[in-house]
Amino acid sequence: MRIVIFTLLGSMLLSCSGDLRLAAAGAASDDAAPGYVVSGNRVELGSLEGGELSLKKMVSGDLNNDGVPDRAVVLVNNSSGSGVLYYLNVFLGTDSDGWQFVAEEFLGDRIVLQEMSIYGEGSVSAITGVPIHSDDYGQLMLAYYTYKVDQAFSEKPALFLTRHWKFEAGDLQRLENY
């Protein structure tokens, strides 16, 4: 059963085309944006039904090549049960200093985040130390450990993943064969 659930949730990518626009005014100083999305529902940092939602990491860079900084965040839902669920939220910056939510993806349960970057001019891979090629500018990269299909959650996660996303045709797309 765990295999099926992980496969379904691990591949979930939700996207909005302008439906959720967030103004920067009123955001708490530790927030990357004034609102987030978890499992398709708008939420805020702090107490969440069934747990506590916190901001694990935030990076800025230009994802859609418009010259306006964008943001990607990793959120952690530390549930009142045994799960510690990680989510990616991506926001495009707007000309009016606001943020437009564009995508959410479930990353996994009890992952160990190693690195998160939005590649741009002068970027160097934190994993290999090699300069990033200009063709890869605008890519969002996450590197983390997660659990193998047959691995118990009582062990340290042993599967190292790097995932890349890029805006193509106005949508955030995960690059599969990278």
C-alpha positions as MATLAB code, in Angstrom:
seq = 'MRIVIFTLLGSMLLSCSGDLRLAAAGAASDDAAPGYVVSGNRVELGSLEGGELSLKKMVSGDLNNDGVPDRAVVLVNNSSGSGVLYYLNVFLGTDSDGWQFVAEEFLGDRIVLQEMSIYGEGSVSAITGVPIHSDDYGQLMLAYYTYKVDQAFSEKPALFLTRHWKFEAGDLQRLENY';
ca = [
       0.000    0.000    0.000;
       2.861    2.407    0.795;
       4.203    2.004   -2.748;
       0.926    3.069   -4.326;
       0.457    6.045   -2.009;
       4.004    7.321   -2.515;
       3.721    6.965   -6.280;
       0.452    8.866   -6.394;
       1.475   11.630   -3.985;
       5.048   11.882   -5.217;
       3.918   12.686   -8.726;
       1.221   15.188   -7.723;
       1.803   18.601   -9.261;
      -0.910   21.171   -8.845;
      -0.851   24.322  -10.860;
      -2.922   27.477  -11.086;
      -3.085   29.859  -13.984;
      -3.577   33.131  -12.184;
      -6.354   31.974   -9.838;
      -4.446   32.746   -6.649;
      -2.773   36.150   -6.589;
      -1.201   37.186   -3.313;
      -0.258   40.731   -2.411;
       2.959   41.192   -0.482;
       1.335   43.565    2.002;
       0.441   41.939    5.291;
       2.889   39.067    5.050;
       4.688   38.110    8.244;
       8.400   38.857    8.154;
       9.361   35.169    8.190;
       6.905   34.279    5.405;
       8.107   33.941    1.839;
       4.563   34.784    0.685;
       1.360   35.754    2.492;
      -0.280   32.404    1.804;
       0.651   28.890    0.785;
      -1.048   25.837   -0.687;
      -0.954   22.343    0.834;
      -2.926   19.494   -0.750;
      -4.764   22.036   -2.890;
      -5.918   24.140    0.096;
      -4.778   27.682    0.904;
      -3.034   27.719    4.293;
      -0.849   29.979    6.434;
       2.216   29.182    8.509;
       1.543   28.070   12.064;
      -1.169   25.902   13.463;
      -2.825   23.705   10.875;
      -5.607   21.198   11.385;
      -3.771   18.019   12.287;
      -0.369   19.640   12.764;
       1.957   22.604   12.457;
       3.028   24.166    9.144;
       6.476   25.762    8.940;
       8.775   27.180    6.291;
      11.843   24.966    5.826;
      13.653   26.781    3.003;
      13.103   29.612    0.549;
      15.075   30.584   -2.548;
      14.688   33.471   -4.995;
      15.615   33.774   -8.640;
      14.096   34.384  -12.043;
      12.132   31.299  -13.067;
      10.285   32.712  -16.076;
      12.938   35.045  -17.533;
      10.944   38.248  -16.987;
      13.578   40.014  -14.865;
      11.376   39.887  -11.736;
      12.548   37.696   -8.820;
      10.380   34.627   -8.176;
      10.315   32.357   -5.118;
      10.224   28.678   -4.324;
       9.639   27.398   -0.813;
       9.662   24.067    0.948;
       6.975   23.760    3.611;
       6.860   21.176    6.389;
       3.594   19.887    7.824;
       4.551   18.240   11.105;
       1.327   16.353   11.662;
      -0.031   15.240   14.981;
       0.412   11.679   13.691;
       3.695   10.109   12.680;
       4.138   11.924    9.353;
       6.329   14.923    8.586;
       5.161   15.926    5.120;
       7.154   18.187    2.788;
       5.634   20.343    0.044;
       7.072   22.601   -2.641;
       5.271   25.881   -3.413;
       6.327   28.115   -6.305;
       5.411   31.797   -6.710;
       6.069   34.193   -9.561;
       6.918   37.751   -8.614;
       4.646   40.424  -10.046;
       5.446   43.970  -11.119;
       3.383   45.242   -8.160;
       5.617   43.561   -5.535;
       3.137   40.734   -5.046;
       3.325   37.001   -5.560;
       1.292   34.763   -7.834;
       1.061   31.143   -6.725;
       1.756   28.843   -9.688;
       2.440   25.336   -8.410;
       2.469   22.923   -5.486;
       4.114   19.525   -5.342;
       4.221   16.934   -2.573;
       7.879   15.980   -2.020;
       7.535   13.164    0.512;
       7.301   12.103    4.129;
      10.316   12.730    6.388;
      12.683   13.690    3.586;
      16.058   15.277    4.333;
      16.482   18.409    2.215;
      20.085   18.930    1.119;
      19.995   21.741   -1.441;
      17.580   24.062   -3.198;
      18.495   26.575   -5.929;
      17.104   28.614   -8.779;
      19.850   28.669  -11.386;
      20.930   31.990  -12.856;
      23.980   33.747  -14.218;
      27.046   32.777  -12.196;
      25.368   29.773  -10.536;
      27.524   26.833   -9.538;
      26.102   23.422   -8.681;
      26.178   22.866   -4.931;
      26.405   19.133   -5.614;
      29.129   18.931   -8.276;
      30.844   22.322   -7.989;
      30.507   22.767  -11.759;
      29.243   26.084  -13.209;
      25.647   25.937  -14.439;
      25.269   26.182  -18.227;
      23.234   29.141  -19.492;
      20.683   26.722  -21.042;
      19.769   25.745  -17.474;
      19.191   29.280  -16.155;
      15.724   29.591  -14.668;
      15.636   25.988  -13.471;
      14.555   25.182   -9.937;
      16.602   22.370   -8.391;
      15.937   20.401   -5.225;
      18.241   17.706   -3.853;
      17.093   15.537   -0.970;
      17.131   12.118    0.612;
      13.931   10.112    0.700;
      12.963    6.560    1.511;
      13.385    3.605   -0.821;
      10.196    1.681   -1.548;
      11.198   -1.185    0.755;
      12.771    0.984    3.471;
      11.285    1.435    6.962;
      10.597    4.980    8.161;
      12.505    4.168   11.360;
      15.732    4.212    9.283;
      17.495    7.242    7.817;
      16.326    7.875    4.229;
      18.789    6.297    1.806;
      17.618    7.340   -1.683;
      19.214   10.588   -2.931;
      17.161   12.494   -5.510;
      17.737   15.633   -7.503;
      14.709   17.106   -9.203;
      14.570   19.968  -11.662;
      11.663   22.144  -12.799;
      11.447   24.800  -15.505;
       8.767   27.140  -16.814;
       7.702   26.083  -20.283;
       4.704   27.529  -22.114;
       3.603   29.367  -18.952;
       3.557   26.283  -16.686;
       6.060   24.859  -14.240;
       7.173   21.489  -15.611;
       9.246   18.859  -13.840;
      12.110   17.762  -16.071;
      12.030   13.972  -16.047;
      15.171   12.967  -17.892;
      17.629   15.325  -16.333;
];
